[in-house]
Amino acid sequence: MTNSAVKQILADFVSLFFPSYCLACADSLVRGEQVICTRCMLELPQTDYHTELENPLRKRLSYRIPIKYALALFKFSKNGRVQHLLHELKYRNHPEIGEVLGRVYGDKMRETNQFQELDIIIPVPLHPSRKRKRGYNQSARFASGLSEKLGVPFSDDLMARRIVTGTQTLKTKLTRWENMSGVFSVKESAAIHNKNILLVDDVVTTGSTLEACAEPLLRAGCKALSIACIAEA
């Protein structure tokens, strides 16, 4: 019996007593499934914005930010499975959700041949204190998955979050904008200048966080700025 066959038998034995569960619906995963079951991946509300470049998200954000593309993998709905996945990703120590969804969306984006000009992927940064508490930046994990499939480097060291902001969930639209003023800065302008940048976040609601993050990138002279998120609310 080969080593790979022995490993598979051991893996099957372990999964029998310690099964893995889909982090979207809690059903048991079958062999070959990772993090999210096939049924959920088919049923989750995908936007197809990667094939519809003049999409509602781009139209909404381009009034305030000069962006080339604006993409979101899913539509967010209150109390839905996408919200549950984002909660597991951000607050329940499941960074693998971001990586898996990044690879899923990276495959979809690559198939369109529309995003070959990208130079670097930059996740919206967390404040160091919040990153220490959480242990990871969920947007960086999504960026990592995108990077793997698109063949585009990513870096979470080019920008800094200078101010800790409270949760945006219960704030009004105006308060969100005021809350994000001057929050982000670019650490290495030379690495940004004349680059096609994909800015990545977990979820977009009013767009205040993305605009606040985009402003220093544009001041640093990026050639073009695009946006990709896990979900659009």
C-alpha positions, 0 to 999 in steps of 0.5 A: 500500500502506498503512502498516499493510500495510507494517508487517505485511510487515516484521513477518512478514519479521522473524519469519521469521528471528527467530521469537518463542517461547512462553515456556511450551513453546518452540514458535514463536508465530503471528501474534496470539499474545503470549508464550504460545501458544494451545495452552498457554493452553488446556492450563495448569492453570487453577483457575477460582477467580474463579467459585468464590469459596468455593474451596480457596485462600480456605478455606486462607488465611481461617483466618489472614487475614480475606479476602474473596476469594482467587484464583489463575489456575493450579495450580502443579506441580513441573517443570510449565509453570507453574513454568517460566513463573514462573521465566522471569518472575522470573529470566530477564528476562521481565516481559511474562509477568506483564503478559500473565497479568494481562490474561488473569485480569483479563478473566476476573474482569471477566466475572463482575461480582464484583469491581466494588467493588475500589478499588486493587490492591497488589502484594507489594513487593520489597526495593529492593535486590532490585528493583534487581538484577532490574529490576522487581517481577514481582508489580507486572507482574501487577498492572498487567495486572489493573489494565488489564482491571479498570479499577482503579488499582494502586500499588506505592508504598503499601507497603515491604519493610523486610527482605531475606529469603532464598528461601523454597523450601527452608524449612519451613512454620514457618521461613517464618512466622518468616522473614516476621515484620515484613517489610512496612510501609504507607507511606501509611495514608490511602490504605489506610483504608476501601479495598477492596484486592486484594493481588497476588503471583506464587505462594502456597505456605504463605501466610506472605508474604501474611499478613505483607503483609496484617497492616499493611494491616489495621492501616491500616484497609482496608475489605476485603482480597482476594488474587490470585496467578498460581499456587497451590502 
